[in-house]
Protein backbone atom coordinates (compact mmCIF):
# COMPACT_ATOMS: atom_id res chain seq x y z
CA UNK A 1 0.00 0.00 0.00
CA UNK A 2 1.44 3.42 -0.94
CA UNK A 3 2.28 5.97 1.73
CA UNK A 4 -0.86 8.17 1.86
CA UNK A 5 1.19 11.10 3.14
CA UNK A 6 3.12 11.13 -0.17
CA UNK A 7 0.64 9.91 -2.80
CA UNK A 8 -3.04 10.45 -3.60
CA UNK A 9 -5.44 8.63 -5.91
CA UNK A 10 -7.59 10.43 -8.43
CA UNK A 11 -10.44 9.21 -10.61
CA UNK A 12 -10.63 10.26 -14.25
CA UNK A 13 -12.74 9.05 -17.13
CA UNK A 14 -11.38 6.23 -19.25
CA UNK A 15 -11.23 8.59 -22.23
CA UNK A 16 -9.08 11.06 -20.27
CA UNK A 17 -6.86 8.22 -19.06
CA UNK A 18 -6.33 6.99 -22.61
CA UNK A 19 -5.45 10.51 -23.76
CA UNK A 20 -3.10 10.93 -20.80
CA UNK A 21 -1.31 7.71 -21.64
CA UNK A 22 -1.11 8.66 -25.33
CA UNK A 23 0.77 11.80 -24.23
CA UNK A 24 2.90 9.92 -21.70
CA UNK A 25 4.10 6.93 -23.75
CA UNK A 26 6.25 8.79 -26.34
CA UNK A 27 8.09 10.40 -23.43
CA UNK A 28 8.42 7.16 -21.43
CA UNK A 29 6.41 8.58 -18.53
CA UNK A 30 4.00 6.82 -16.19
CA UNK A 31 0.52 8.26 -15.62
CA UNK A 32 1.71 9.89 -12.39
CA UNK A 33 4.80 11.36 -14.04
CA UNK A 34 2.70 12.75 -16.89
CA UNK A 35 0.24 14.38 -14.49
CA UNK A 36 3.14 15.93 -12.54
CA UNK A 37 4.63 17.22 -15.82
CA UNK A 38 1.30 18.73 -16.92
CA UNK A 39 0.80 20.39 -13.53
CA UNK A 40 4.29 21.91 -13.72
CA UNK A 41 3.60 23.22 -17.24
CA UNK A 42 0.19 24.61 -16.25
CA UNK A 43 1.79 26.46 -13.35
CA UNK A 44 3.99 28.33 -15.87
CA UNK A 45 1.05 29.33 -18.06
CA UNK A 46 -0.89 32.56 -17.57
CA UNK A 47 -4.03 32.34 -15.47
CA UNK A 48 -7.50 32.71 -16.98
CA UNK A 49 -7.72 36.14 -15.34
CA UNK A 50 -4.46 37.25 -16.96
CA UNK A 51 -5.63 36.02 -20.37
CA UNK A 52 -8.97 37.84 -20.07
CA UNK A 53 -7.17 41.04 -19.03
CA UNK A 54 -4.79 40.77 -22.00
CA UNK A 55 -7.59 40.30 -24.54
CA UNK A 56 -9.67 43.05 -22.94
CA UNK A 57 -6.72 45.44 -23.38
CA UNK A 58 -6.44 44.42 -27.04
CA UNK A 59 -10.14 45.07 -27.61
CA UNK A 60 -9.88 48.42 -25.87
CA UNK A 61 -6.96 49.44 -28.11
CA UNK A 62 -8.77 48.22 -31.23
CA UNK A 63 -12.01 50.09 -30.56
CA UNK A 64 -10.49 53.27 -29.10
CA UNK A 65 -8.42 53.95 -32.23
HTML snippet that shows the backbone in 3Dmol.js (N, CA, C, O; Angstrom):
<script src="https://3Dmol.org/build/3Dmol-min.js"></script>
<div id="view" style="width:600px;height:400px;position:relative"></div>
<script>
const pdb = `
ATOM      1  N   UNK A   1       0.851  -1.178   0.000  1.00  0.00           N
ATOM      2  CA  UNK A   1       0.000   0.000   0.000  1.00  0.00           C
ATOM      3  C   UNK A   1       0.894   1.238   0.000  1.00  0.00           C
ATOM      4  O   UNK A   1       1.831   1.324   0.794  1.00  0.00           O
ATOM      5  N   UNK A   2       0.610   2.209  -0.895  1.00  0.00           N
ATOM      6  CA  UNK A   2       1.440   3.421  -0.940  1.00  0.00           C
ATOM      7  C   UNK A   2       1.285   4.272   0.316  1.00  0.00           C
ATOM      8  O   UNK A   2       0.270   4.208   1.010  1.00  0.00           O
ATOM      9  N   UNK A   3       2.294   5.053   0.585  1.00  0.00           N
ATOM     10  CA  UNK A   3       2.276   5.975   1.728  1.00  0.00           C
ATOM     11  C   UNK A   3       1.297   7.109   1.417  1.00  0.00           C
ATOM     12  O   UNK A   3       1.545   7.914   0.519  1.00  0.00           O
ATOM     13  N   UNK A   4       0.185   7.176   2.159  1.00  0.00           N
ATOM     14  CA  UNK A   4      -0.857   8.169   1.864  1.00  0.00           C
ATOM     15  C   UNK A   4      -0.438   9.591   2.226  1.00  0.00           C
ATOM     16  O   UNK A   4      -1.152  10.541   1.904  1.00  0.00           O
ATOM     17  N   UNK A   5       0.698   9.752   2.886  1.00  0.00           N
ATOM     18  CA  UNK A   5       1.191  11.102   3.139  1.00  0.00           C
ATOM     19  C   UNK A   5       2.002  11.621   1.951  1.00  0.00           C
ATOM     20  O   UNK A   5       2.328  12.807   1.894  1.00  0.00           O
ATOM     21  N   UNK A   6       2.329  10.741   1.001  1.00  0.00           N
ATOM     22  CA  UNK A   6       3.120  11.134  -0.172  1.00  0.00           C
ATOM     23  C   UNK A   6       2.367  11.008  -1.485  1.00  0.00           C
ATOM     24  O   UNK A   6       2.722  11.681  -2.454  1.00  0.00           O
ATOM     25  N   UNK A   7       1.349  10.175  -1.551  1.00  0.00           N
ATOM     26  CA  UNK A   7       0.637   9.907  -2.803  1.00  0.00           C
ATOM     27  C   UNK A   7      -0.870   9.974  -2.597  1.00  0.00           C
ATOM     28  O   UNK A   7      -1.376   9.648  -1.523  1.00  0.00           O
ATOM     29  N   UNK A   8      -1.578  10.399  -3.633  1.00  0.00           N
ATOM     30  CA  UNK A   8      -3.039  10.445  -3.603  1.00  0.00           C
ATOM     31  C   UNK A   8      -3.580   9.794  -4.862  1.00  0.00           C
ATOM     32  O   UNK A   8      -2.931   9.811  -5.908  1.00  0.00           O
ATOM     33  N   UNK A   9      -4.758   9.225  -4.761  1.00  0.00           N
ATOM     34  CA  UNK A   9      -5.435   8.627  -5.907  1.00  0.00           C
ATOM     35  C   UNK A   9      -6.430   9.633  -6.472  1.00  0.00           C
ATOM     36  O   UNK A   9      -7.037  10.413  -5.739  1.00  0.00           O
ATOM     37  N   UNK A  10      -6.580   9.596  -7.773  1.00  0.00           N
ATOM     38  CA  UNK A  10      -7.587  10.434  -8.433  1.00  0.00           C
ATOM     39  C   UNK A  10      -8.361   9.562  -9.409  1.00  0.00           C
ATOM     40  O   UNK A  10      -7.841   8.577  -9.933  1.00  0.00           O
ATOM     41  N   UNK A  11      -9.611   9.940  -9.644  1.00  0.00           N
ATOM     42  CA  UNK A  11     -10.443   9.210 -10.606  1.00  0.00           C
ATOM     43  C   UNK A  11     -10.643  10.097 -11.823  1.00  0.00           C
ATOM     44  O   UNK A  11     -11.022  11.261 -11.698  1.00  0.00           O
ATOM     45  N   UNK A  12     -10.385   9.539 -13.006  1.00  0.00           N
ATOM     46  CA  UNK A  12     -10.631  10.256 -14.250  1.00  0.00           C
ATOM     47  C   UNK A  12     -11.373   9.315 -15.190  1.00  0.00           C
ATOM     48  O   UNK A  12     -11.353   8.098 -15.011  1.00  0.00           O
ATOM     49  N   UNK A  13     -12.016   9.884 -16.180  1.00  0.00           N
ATOM     50  CA  UNK A  13     -12.737   9.049 -17.134  1.00  0.00           C
ATOM     51  C   UNK A  13     -11.740   8.189 -17.918  1.00  0.00           C
ATOM     52  O   UNK A  13     -10.559   8.522 -18.022  1.00  0.00           O
ATOM     53  N   UNK A  14     -12.225   7.112 -18.451  1.00  0.00           N
ATOM     54  CA  UNK A  14     -11.384   6.229 -19.250  1.00  0.00           C
ATOM     55  C   UNK A  14     -10.856   6.963 -20.476  1.00  0.00           C
ATOM     56  O   UNK A  14      -9.711   6.753 -20.875  1.00  0.00           O
ATOM     57  N   UNK A  15     -11.674   7.818 -21.074  1.00  0.00           N
ATOM     58  CA  UNK A  15     -11.233   8.592 -22.230  1.00  0.00           C
ATOM     59  C   UNK A  15     -10.053   9.502 -21.854  1.00  0.00           C
ATOM     60  O   UNK A  15      -9.065   9.577 -22.584  1.00  0.00           O
ATOM     61  N   UNK A  16     -10.165  10.185 -20.722  1.00  0.00           N
ATOM     62  CA  UNK A  16      -9.078  11.057 -20.269  1.00  0.00           C
ATOM     63  C   UNK A  16      -7.827  10.246 -19.957  1.00  0.00           C
ATOM     64  O   UNK A  16      -6.715  10.676 -20.263  1.00  0.00           O
ATOM     65  N   UNK A  17      -8.002   9.084 -19.355  1.00  0.00           N
ATOM     66  CA  UNK A  17      -6.864   8.218 -19.058  1.00  0.00           C
ATOM     67  C   UNK A  17      -6.158   7.797 -20.338  1.00  0.00           C
ATOM     68  O   UNK A  17      -4.930   7.830 -20.415  1.00  0.00           O
ATOM     69  N   UNK A  18      -6.933   7.401 -21.339  1.00  0.00           N
ATOM     70  CA  UNK A  18      -6.326   6.987 -22.607  1.00  0.00           C
ATOM     71  C   UNK A  18      -5.576   8.133 -23.275  1.00  0.00           C
ATOM     72  O   UNK A  18      -4.506   7.925 -23.847  1.00  0.00           O
ATOM     73  N   UNK A  19      -6.133   9.347 -23.203  1.00  0.00           N
ATOM     74  CA  UNK A  19      -5.453  10.513 -23.762  1.00  0.00           C
ATOM     75  C   UNK A  19      -4.186  10.831 -22.974  1.00  0.00           C
ATOM     76  O   UNK A  19      -3.156  11.178 -23.552  1.00  0.00           O
ATOM     77  N   UNK A  20      -4.270  10.711 -21.653  1.00  0.00           N
ATOM     78  CA  UNK A  20      -3.102  10.931 -20.801  1.00  0.00           C
ATOM     79  C   UNK A  20      -1.981   9.969 -21.171  1.00  0.00           C
ATOM     80  O   UNK A  20      -0.829  10.376 -21.321  1.00  0.00           O
ATOM     81  N   UNK A  21      -2.319   8.703 -21.315  1.00  0.00           N
ATOM     82  CA  UNK A  21      -1.306   7.709 -21.635  1.00  0.00           C
ATOM     83  C   UNK A  21      -0.754   7.894 -23.052  1.00  0.00           C
ATOM     84  O   UNK A  21       0.416   7.602 -23.303  1.00  0.00           O
ATOM     85  N   UNK A  22      -1.586   8.376 -23.974  1.00  0.00           N
ATOM     86  CA  UNK A  22      -1.106   8.660 -25.335  1.00  0.00           C
ATOM     87  C   UNK A  22      -0.064   9.779 -25.301  1.00  0.00           C
ATOM     88  O   UNK A  22       0.877   9.773 -26.095  1.00  0.00           O
ATOM     89  N   UNK A  23      -0.226  10.734 -24.389  1.00  0.00           N
ATOM     90  CA  UNK A  23       0.773  11.795 -24.228  1.00  0.00           C
ATOM     91  C   UNK A  23       2.008  11.282 -23.498  1.00  0.00           C
ATOM     92  O   UNK A  23       3.126  11.705 -23.791  1.00  0.00           O
ATOM     93  N   UNK A  24       1.812  10.385 -22.560  1.00  0.00           N
ATOM     94  CA  UNK A  24       2.902   9.917 -21.704  1.00  0.00           C
ATOM     95  C   UNK A  24       3.842   8.939 -22.408  1.00  0.00           C
ATOM     96  O   UNK A  24       5.059   9.025 -22.245  1.00  0.00           O
ATOM     97  N   UNK A  25       3.290   8.017 -23.185  1.00  0.00           N
ATOM     98  CA  UNK A  25       4.099   6.931 -23.755  1.00  0.00           C
ATOM     99  C   UNK A  25       5.269   7.396 -24.618  1.00  0.00           C
ATOM    100  O   UNK A  25       6.365   6.856 -24.465  1.00  0.00           O
ATOM    101  N   UNK A  26       5.096   8.377 -25.527  1.00  0.00           N
ATOM    102  CA  UNK A  26       6.251   8.791 -26.341  1.00  0.00           C
ATOM    103  C   UNK A  26       7.396   9.367 -25.513  1.00  0.00           C
ATOM    104  O   UNK A  26       8.540   9.405 -25.965  1.00  0.00           O
ATOM    105  N   UNK A  27       7.083   9.811 -24.308  1.00  0.00           N
ATOM    106  CA  UNK A  27       8.095  10.403 -23.427  1.00  0.00           C
ATOM    107  C   UNK A  27       8.525   9.451 -22.318  1.00  0.00           C
ATOM    108  O   UNK A  27       9.254   9.839 -21.405  1.00  0.00           O
ATOM    109  N   UNK A  28       8.068   8.199 -22.403  1.00  0.00           N
ATOM    110  CA  UNK A  28       8.424   7.161 -21.434  1.00  0.00           C
ATOM    111  C   UNK A  28       8.071   7.573 -20.008  1.00  0.00           C
ATOM    112  O   UNK A  28       8.847   7.361 -19.077  1.00  0.00           O
ATOM    113  N   UNK A  29       6.874   8.172 -19.851  1.00  0.00           N
ATOM    114  CA  UNK A  29       6.410   8.576 -18.528  1.00  0.00           C
ATOM    115  C   UNK A  29       5.259   7.685 -18.081  1.00  0.00           C
ATOM    116  O   UNK A  29       4.486   7.188 -18.899  1.00  0.00           O
ATOM    117  N   UNK A  30       5.161   7.494 -16.774  1.00  0.00           N
ATOM    118  CA  UNK A  30       3.998   6.817 -16.192  1.00  0.00           C
ATOM    119  C   UNK A  30       2.856   7.826 -16.124  1.00  0.00           C
ATOM    120  O   UNK A  30       3.056   9.012 -16.390  1.00  0.00           O
ATOM    121  N   UNK A  31       1.667   7.362 -15.771  1.00  0.00           N
ATOM    122  CA  UNK A  31       0.523   8.261 -15.623  1.00  0.00           C
ATOM    123  C   UNK A  31       0.831   9.336 -14.575  1.00  0.00           C
ATOM    124  O   UNK A  31       0.564  10.516 -14.803  1.00  0.00           O
ATOM    125  N   UNK A  32       1.381   8.944 -13.452  1.00  0.00           N
ATOM    126  CA  UNK A  32       1.715   9.894 -12.392  1.00  0.00           C
ATOM    127  C   UNK A  32       2.763  10.906 -12.822  1.00  0.00           C
ATOM    128  O   UNK A  32       2.657  12.090 -12.501  1.00  0.00           O
ATOM    129  N   UNK A  33       3.772  10.447 -13.545  1.00  0.00           N
ATOM    130  CA  UNK A  33       4.803  11.358 -14.036  1.00  0.00           C
ATOM    131  C   UNK A  33       4.228  12.344 -15.045  1.00  0.00           C
ATOM    132  O   UNK A  33       4.612  13.513 -15.058  1.00  0.00           O
ATOM    133  N   UNK A  34       3.302  11.877 -15.896  1.00  0.00           N
ATOM    134  CA  UNK A  34       2.700  12.755 -16.890  1.00  0.00           C
ATOM    135  C   UNK A  34       1.821  13.812 -16.216  1.00  0.00           C
ATOM    136  O   UNK A  34       1.841  14.979 -16.607  1.00  0.00           O
ATOM    137  N   UNK A  35       1.060  13.408 -15.217  1.00  0.00           N
ATOM    138  CA  UNK A  35       0.235  14.375 -14.488  1.00  0.00           C
ATOM    139  C   UNK A  35       1.127  15.425 -13.828  1.00  0.00           C
ATOM    140  O   UNK A  35       0.831  16.618 -13.897  1.00  0.00           O
ATOM    141  N   UNK A  36       2.216  14.992 -13.187  1.00  0.00           N
ATOM    142  CA  UNK A  36       3.137  15.928 -12.543  1.00  0.00           C
ATOM    143  C   UNK A  36       3.731  16.889 -13.581  1.00  0.00           C
ATOM    144  O   UNK A  36       3.856  18.084 -13.311  1.00  0.00           O
ATOM    145  N   UNK A  37       4.094  16.386 -14.751  1.00  0.00           N
ATOM    146  CA  UNK A  37       4.629  17.220 -15.821  1.00  0.00           C
ATOM    147  C   UNK A  37       3.592  18.259 -16.257  1.00  0.00           C
ATOM    148  O   UNK A  37       3.911  19.440 -16.395  1.00  0.00           O
ATOM    149  N   UNK A  38       2.355  17.814 -16.471  1.00  0.00           N
ATOM    150  CA  UNK A  38       1.301  18.730 -16.916  1.00  0.00           C
ATOM    151  C   UNK A  38       1.000  19.793 -15.866  1.00  0.00           C
ATOM    152  O   UNK A  38       0.747  20.947 -16.211  1.00  0.00           O
ATOM    153  N   UNK A  39       1.024  19.421 -14.602  1.00  0.00           N
ATOM    154  CA  UNK A  39       0.802  20.391 -13.527  1.00  0.00           C
ATOM    155  C   UNK A  39       1.923  21.425 -13.526  1.00  0.00           C
ATOM    156  O   UNK A  39       1.661  22.619 -13.389  1.00  0.00           O
ATOM    157  N   UNK A  40       3.163  20.982 -13.677  1.00  0.00           N
ATOM    158  CA  UNK A  40       4.293  21.912 -13.725  1.00  0.00           C
ATOM    159  C   UNK A  40       4.165  22.873 -14.902  1.00  0.00           C
ATOM    160  O   UNK A  40       4.424  24.067 -14.755  1.00  0.00           O
ATOM    161  N   UNK A  41       3.771  22.369 -16.058  1.00  0.00           N
ATOM    162  CA  UNK A  41       3.604  23.223 -17.240  1.00  0.00           C
ATOM    163  C   UNK A  41       2.449  24.196 -17.059  1.00  0.00           C
ATOM    164  O   UNK A  41       2.554  25.358 -17.450  1.00  0.00           O
ATOM    165  N   UNK A  42       1.350  23.739 -16.473  1.00  0.00           N
ATOM    166  CA  UNK A  42       0.194  24.606 -16.250  1.00  0.00           C
ATOM    167  C   UNK A  42       0.532  25.731 -15.280  1.00  0.00           C
ATOM    168  O   UNK A  42       0.018  26.842 -15.409  1.00  0.00           O
ATOM    169  N   UNK A  43       1.382  25.449 -14.325  1.00  0.00           N
ATOM    170  CA  UNK A  43       1.789  26.464 -13.354  1.00  0.00           C
ATOM    171  C   UNK A  43       2.525  27.611 -14.051  1.00  0.00           C
ATOM    172  O   UNK A  43       2.440  28.756 -13.606  1.00  0.00           O
ATOM    173  N   UNK A  44       3.240  27.320 -15.127  1.00  0.00           N
ATOM    174  CA  UNK A  44       3.993  28.332 -15.867  1.00  0.00           C
ATOM    175  C   UNK A  44       3.092  29.178 -16.773  1.00  0.00           C
ATOM    176  O   UNK A  44       3.454  30.296 -17.141  1.00  0.00           O
ATOM    177  N   UNK A  45       1.950  28.656 -17.123  1.00  0.00           N
ATOM    178  CA  UNK A  45       1.049  29.328 -18.064  1.00  0.00           C
ATOM    179  C   UNK A  45       0.311  30.479 -17.375  1.00  0.00           C
ATOM    180  O   UNK A  45       0.129  30.471 -16.158  1.00  0.00           O
ATOM    181  N   UNK A  46      -0.110  31.466 -18.170  1.00  0.00           N
ATOM    182  CA  UNK A  46      -0.888  32.560 -17.566  1.00  0.00           C
ATOM    183  C   UNK A  46      -2.231  32.047 -17.052  1.00  0.00           C
ATOM    184  O   UNK A  46      -2.788  31.080 -17.572  1.00  0.00           O
ATOM    185  N   UNK A  47      -2.732  32.715 -16.023  1.00  0.00           N
ATOM    186  CA  UNK A  47      -4.029  32.337 -15.466  1.00  0.00           C
ATOM    187  C   UNK A  47      -5.149  32.804 -16.392  1.00  0.00           C
ATOM    188  O   UNK A  47      -4.925  33.631 -17.276  1.00  0.00           O
ATOM    189  N   UNK A  48      -6.338  32.279 -16.190  1.00  0.00           N
ATOM    190  CA  UNK A  48      -7.497  32.709 -16.977  1.00  0.00           C
ATOM    191  C   UNK A  48      -7.710  34.216 -16.817  1.00  0.00           C
ATOM    192  O   UNK A  48      -8.028  34.908 -17.784  1.00  0.00           O
ATOM    193  N   UNK A  49      -7.537  34.715 -15.607  1.00  0.00           N
ATOM    194  CA  UNK A  49      -7.724  36.144 -15.336  1.00  0.00           C
ATOM    195  C   UNK A  49      -6.725  36.974 -16.141  1.00  0.00           C
ATOM    196  O   UNK A  49      -7.088  38.007 -16.705  1.00  0.00           O
ATOM    197  N   UNK A  50      -5.471  36.528 -16.196  1.00  0.00           N
ATOM    198  CA  UNK A  50      -4.456  37.248 -16.962  1.00  0.00           C
ATOM    199  C   UNK A  50      -4.779  37.234 -18.453  1.00  0.00           C
ATOM    200  O   UNK A  50      -4.575  38.236 -19.139  1.00  0.00           O
ATOM    201  N   UNK A  51      -5.276  36.122 -18.956  1.00  0.00           N
ATOM    202  CA  UNK A  51      -5.629  36.020 -20.373  1.00  0.00           C
ATOM    203  C   UNK A  51      -6.797  36.951 -20.696  1.00  0.00           C
ATOM    204  O   UNK A  51      -6.766  37.663 -21.700  1.00  0.00           O
ATOM    205  N   UNK A  52      -7.824  36.948 -19.849  1.00  0.00           N
ATOM    206  CA  UNK A  52      -8.967  37.843 -20.075  1.00  0.00           C
ATOM    207  C   UNK A  52      -8.528  39.304 -20.062  1.00  0.00           C
ATOM    208  O   UNK A  52      -8.980  40.097 -20.888  1.00  0.00           O
ATOM    209  N   UNK A  53      -7.654  39.660 -19.132  1.00  0.00           N
ATOM    210  CA  UNK A  53      -7.165  41.036 -19.035  1.00  0.00           C
ATOM    211  C   UNK A  53      -6.393  41.417 -20.297  1.00  0.00           C
ATOM    212  O   UNK A  53      -6.550  42.526 -20.808  1.00  0.00           O
ATOM    213  N   UNK A  54      -5.573  40.520 -20.793  1.00  0.00           N
ATOM    214  CA  UNK A  54      -4.792  40.770 -22.004  1.00  0.00           C
ATOM    215  C   UNK A  54      -5.709  41.021 -23.197  1.00  0.00           C
ATOM    216  O   UNK A  54      -5.530  41.997 -23.926  1.00  0.00           O
ATOM    217  N   UNK A  55      -6.693  40.139 -23.398  1.00  0.00           N
ATOM    218  CA  UNK A  55      -7.592  40.301 -24.541  1.00  0.00           C
ATOM    219  C   UNK A  55      -8.494  41.517 -24.379  1.00  0.00           C
ATOM    220  O   UNK A  55      -8.846  42.153 -25.372  1.00  0.00           O
ATOM    221  N   UNK A  56      -8.870  41.850 -23.169  1.00  0.00           N
ATOM    222  CA  UNK A  56      -9.666  43.054 -22.938  1.00  0.00           C
ATOM    223  C   UNK A  56      -8.862  44.291 -23.322  1.00  0.00           C
ATOM    224  O   UNK A  56      -9.410  45.235 -23.891  1.00  0.00           O
ATOM    225  N   UNK A  57      -7.562  44.292 -23.013  1.00  0.00           N
ATOM    226  CA  UNK A  57      -6.724  45.438 -23.378  1.00  0.00           C
ATOM    227  C   UNK A  57      -6.574  45.534 -24.892  1.00  0.00           C
ATOM    228  O   UNK A  57      -6.518  46.638 -25.434  1.00  0.00           O
ATOM    229  N   UNK A  58      -6.508  44.403 -25.581  1.00  0.00           N
ATOM    230  CA  UNK A  58      -6.435  44.420 -27.042  1.00  0.00           C
ATOM    231  C   UNK A  58      -7.719  44.993 -27.640  1.00  0.00           C
ATOM    232  O   UNK A  58      -7.677  45.811 -28.559  1.00  0.00           O
ATOM    233  N   UNK A  59      -8.852  44.555 -27.109  1.00  0.00           N
ATOM    234  CA  UNK A  59     -10.137  45.069 -27.615  1.00  0.00           C
ATOM    235  C   UNK A  59     -10.256  46.566 -27.363  1.00  0.00           C
ATOM    236  O   UNK A  59     -10.752  47.308 -28.211  1.00  0.00           O
ATOM    237  N   UNK A  60      -9.806  46.999 -26.210  1.00  0.00           N
ATOM    238  CA  UNK A  60      -9.876  48.419 -25.868  1.00  0.00           C
ATOM    239  C   UNK A  60      -9.045  49.236 -26.852  1.00  0.00           C
ATOM    240  O   UNK A  60      -9.483  50.287 -27.321  1.00  0.00           O
ATOM    241  N   UNK A  61      -7.836  48.746 -27.164  1.00  0.00           N
ATOM    242  CA  UNK A  61      -6.964  49.438 -28.113  1.00  0.00           C
ATOM    243  C   UNK A  61      -7.585  49.452 -29.503  1.00  0.00           C
ATOM    244  O   UNK A  61      -7.507  50.458 -30.208  1.00  0.00           O
ATOM    245  N   UNK A  62      -8.194  48.352 -29.897  1.00  0.00           N
ATOM    246  CA  UNK A  62      -8.772  48.221 -31.229  1.00  0.00           C
ATOM    247  C   UNK A  62      -9.940  49.190 -31.408  1.00  0.00           C
ATOM    248  O   UNK A  62     -10.046  49.849 -32.443  1.00  0.00           O
ATOM    249  N   UNK A  63     -10.800  49.277 -30.424  1.00  0.00           N
ATOM    250  CA  UNK A  63     -12.011  50.095 -30.562  1.00  0.00           C
ATOM    251  C   UNK A  63     -11.835  51.538 -30.144  1.00  0.00           C
ATOM    252  O   UNK A  63     -12.708  52.364 -30.412  1.00  0.00           O
ATOM    253  N   UNK A  64     -10.718  51.868 -29.489  1.00  0.00           N
ATOM    254  CA  UNK A  64     -10.490  53.274 -29.099  1.00  0.00           C
ATOM    255  C   UNK A  64      -9.696  54.019 -30.163  1.00  0.00           C
ATOM    256  O   UNK A  64      -9.519  55.233 -30.066  1.00  0.00           O
ATOM    257  N   UNK A  65      -9.218  53.309 -31.171  1.00  0.00           N
ATOM    258  CA  UNK A  65      -8.419  53.952 -32.233  1.00  0.00           C
ATOM    259  C   UNK A  65      -9.278  54.560 -33.306  1.00  0.00           C
ATOM    260  O   UNK A  65      -8.758  55.134 -34.262  1.00  0.00           O
TER     261      UNK A  65
END
`;
const viewer = $3Dmol.createViewer("view");
viewer.addModel(pdb, "pdb");
viewer.setStyle({}, {cartoon: {color: "spectrum"}});
viewer.zoomTo();
viewer.render();
</script>
